[in-house]
Amino acid sequence: MSEQTQDKEFVEQIVKMLVDHPEDVKVERKIDEMGVLITLDVNPKDMGMVIGREGATAKALRTLLRVIGARNNARVNLKINEPEGSERSSRRDNKESATSSTTEEKKSIDEVVEDINKM
Protein backbone atom coordinates (compact mmCIF):
# COMPACT_ATOMS: atom_id res chain seq x y z
CA MET A 1 0.00 0.00 0.00
CA SER A 2 1.43 3.39 -0.92
CA GLU A 3 1.30 6.11 1.69
CA GLN A 4 -0.98 8.25 -0.46
CA THR A 5 -3.75 5.66 -0.88
CA GLN A 6 -3.32 3.90 2.46
CA ASP A 7 -6.32 5.69 3.97
CA LYS A 8 -8.62 4.90 1.03
CA GLU A 9 -7.68 1.22 0.94
CA PHE A 10 -8.07 0.98 4.73
CA VAL A 11 -11.65 2.30 4.62
CA GLU A 12 -12.55 0.11 1.66
CA GLN A 13 -11.20 -3.04 3.30
CA ILE A 14 -12.85 -2.42 6.70
CA VAL A 15 -16.24 -1.45 5.27
CA LYS A 16 -16.32 -4.45 2.92
CA MET A 17 -15.87 -6.70 5.96
CA LEU A 18 -18.77 -5.00 7.77
CA VAL A 19 -21.46 -5.02 5.09
CA ASP A 20 -23.64 -7.68 3.45
CA HIS A 21 -23.11 -6.26 -0.07
CA PRO A 22 -19.34 -5.64 -0.39
CA GLU A 23 -19.63 -5.35 -4.17
CA ASP A 24 -21.59 -2.09 -3.71
CA VAL A 25 -18.90 -0.37 -1.60
CA LYS A 26 -17.34 2.58 -3.43
CA VAL A 27 -14.62 4.73 -1.92
CA GLU A 28 -13.29 7.94 -3.47
CA ARG A 29 -10.33 10.02 -2.31
CA LYS A 30 -9.98 13.73 -3.01
CA ILE A 31 -7.38 16.21 -1.87
CA ASP A 32 -8.23 19.88 -1.37
CA GLU A 33 -7.16 22.81 0.81
CA MET A 34 -8.83 21.23 3.86
CA GLY A 35 -6.90 17.96 3.53
CA VAL A 36 -7.97 14.54 2.32
CA LEU A 37 -11.65 13.72 1.91
CA ILE A 38 -12.66 10.06 1.76
CA THR A 39 -16.20 9.64 0.36
CA LEU A 40 -18.00 6.37 1.03
CA ASP A 41 -21.00 4.95 -0.84
CA VAL A 42 -22.69 1.71 0.25
CA ASN A 43 -25.84 -0.26 -0.50
CA PRO A 44 -28.89 1.32 1.22
CA LYS A 45 -29.45 -1.90 3.18
CA ASP A 46 -25.94 -1.66 4.65
CA MET A 47 -26.14 1.90 5.99
CA GLY A 48 -26.99 0.72 9.50
CA MET A 49 -23.89 -1.46 9.65
CA VAL A 50 -21.64 1.38 8.51
CA ILE A 51 -23.14 3.99 10.84
CA GLY A 52 -23.55 1.69 13.84
CA ARG A 53 -25.63 2.22 16.94
CA GLU A 54 -25.75 5.95 17.66
CA GLY A 55 -23.00 6.46 15.06
CA ALA A 56 -20.38 4.46 16.96
CA THR A 57 -18.98 2.60 13.93
CA ALA A 58 -18.71 5.74 11.81
CA LYS A 59 -17.06 7.59 14.68
CA ALA A 60 -14.53 4.77 15.13
CA LEU A 61 -13.70 4.81 11.40
CA ARG A 62 -13.16 8.57 11.53
CA THR A 63 -10.91 8.24 14.57
CA LEU A 64 -8.77 5.59 12.89
CA LEU A 65 -8.54 7.72 9.75
CA ARG A 66 -7.29 10.64 11.84
CA VAL A 67 -4.53 8.39 13.21
CA ILE A 68 -3.54 7.28 9.70
CA GLY A 69 -3.58 10.91 8.59
CA ALA A 70 -1.45 12.01 11.53
CA ARG A 71 1.17 9.43 10.61
CA ASN A 72 1.30 10.90 7.10
CA ASN A 73 1.03 14.57 8.19
CA ALA A 74 -2.39 14.93 6.57
CA ARG A 75 -5.87 15.75 7.77
CA VAL A 76 -8.26 12.96 6.71
CA ASN A 77 -12.05 13.29 6.84
CA LEU A 78 -14.73 10.68 6.08
CA LYS A 79 -18.01 11.53 4.39
CA ILE A 80 -20.66 8.80 4.22
CA ASN A 81 -23.11 9.53 1.42
CA GLU A 82 -26.75 8.74 2.07
CA PRO A 83 -27.84 6.35 -0.69
CA GLU A 84 -30.66 7.13 -3.08
CA GLY A 85 -33.98 5.66 -2.05
CA SER A 86 -33.19 5.96 1.63
CA GLU A 87 -36.30 6.02 3.78
CA ARG A 88 -34.74 7.64 6.82
CA SER A 89 -37.06 10.19 8.39
CA SER A 90 -35.76 13.42 9.79
CA ARG A 91 -35.37 13.95 13.54
CA ARG A 92 -38.24 16.42 13.45
CA ASP A 93 -40.60 13.80 12.00
CA ASN A 94 -39.54 11.32 14.69
CA LYS A 95 -40.20 13.85 17.47
CA GLU A 96 -43.63 14.75 16.06
CA SER A 97 -44.72 11.12 15.84
CA ALA A 98 -43.50 10.46 19.38
CA THR A 99 -45.45 13.36 20.84
CA SER A 100 -48.61 12.55 18.87
CA SER A 101 -48.64 8.97 20.11
CA THR A 102 -48.34 10.05 23.75
CA THR A 103 -51.20 12.55 23.49
CA GLU A 104 -53.67 10.00 22.11
CA GLU A 105 -56.64 9.19 24.28
CA LYS A 106 -56.22 5.94 26.20
CA LYS A 107 -59.00 3.39 25.94
CA SER A 108 -59.99 0.62 28.26
CA ILE A 109 -59.77 -2.97 27.09
CA ASP A 110 -63.56 -3.10 26.83
CA GLU A 111 -63.57 -0.11 24.47
CA VAL A 112 -60.88 -1.67 22.29
CA VAL A 113 -62.79 -4.98 22.05
CA GLU A 114 -65.97 -3.06 21.24
CA ASP A 115 -64.15 -1.19 18.41
CA ILE A 116 -62.89 -4.49 17.02
CA ASN A 117 -66.38 -6.01 17.08
CA LYS A 118 -67.77 -3.03 15.15
CA MET A 119 -65.42 -3.79 12.24
N, C-alpha and C positions, 0 to 999 in steps of 0.2 A: 504494500500500500504506500503510495507516495504521500508526503506530508500534506500536499495541497488537497487531496481528495479523501484523506483519512476520515474526516468528519462525515462526509456524505456516505461513504461506504459503511461506516459504523452505524449510522441511523438506518440505512437500508437493511443491513444484516439483522439488527435487533428487531425492527418492526416486522420483518418477514417471519421471524420466529414467534411473534406475538399473535399474528392474525390468522384467520381461517382461509383467506384468499391472498396468499403471498404474490400471486401473479399480477394482482392489481396495484401493488405498491409501487409508487413512482416518487423518486426523490430528485429534486433539482437543487443546484448550488449556484448562488450568484454572489458576486463581490461588488460592494458599493462603498460609499464614504462612511457608512455606519459599521462596516465589517462584513462578515460572511452571513448570508441568509440561506438557510436550508429550508426548502419548501417540501412538504409531505402531502401526498395524495393517497388515499386508501379507499377500498370498497366501502360503501355506506354501511354495510352490515358489520364492518370491523371498527367503526369509529369508537365504540365503547371500550374495546380492548386497548386502543391506542391512547385514549384519554385517561381511562382508569377511573376508579371511584374517587369522586371529588377532584379529579385532575391529577391524581398522584403519579400515574405512569408518565403523563406528559411532562410534569414537573421534574421527575427523575431524569428523563431524557434530556431536558434542557440543562439540568445541572451537570450531567456527564459531558454534554457538548461544551459547556463553559470550561470544564477541566481540559478537554482536548484542545480547545482554542487557546487557553492560557499556556499550554505547553508549546504552542506554535506562535505565540505572540499575536493572536488574532481574537477578535470578538465574534463569537458564533451565536446566532439566534435561530430558533426553530419556529416555523409557521406551519400549523396544521390546517390545511384547507378543508372547509366543510364541503362534503360531496353534494353533487346535484341530486335532487330528489330527497333530500334529508327532511324528515318530518319532525325535527326538534322544535318544540314550541319555545317562545321567548319566556324569560323569567316573569314578565308582567302577566302573561296568560296563565302561567302556573299559579301565581299569587291570587289572581281573580277567581280561578276555579276553586282554589282552596277556601277562600272566604265565602263564596256562594254556597258551597256544600255545608259549611258550618252554620249558615244562617237559615237553612231550610227548616221547615216545621217538622218536629218529630212526631211520629204516629205510634200509637200503641199497636201491639201485635194483632189485636182484634180488628183495628182499622185496616191494617195491611192485608189481612186475610179477606176482609170484606171487599177491598179494592180488587183483589185477585179474582174473587168469585164473580164480580161484575163484568169481567172481561170475557 
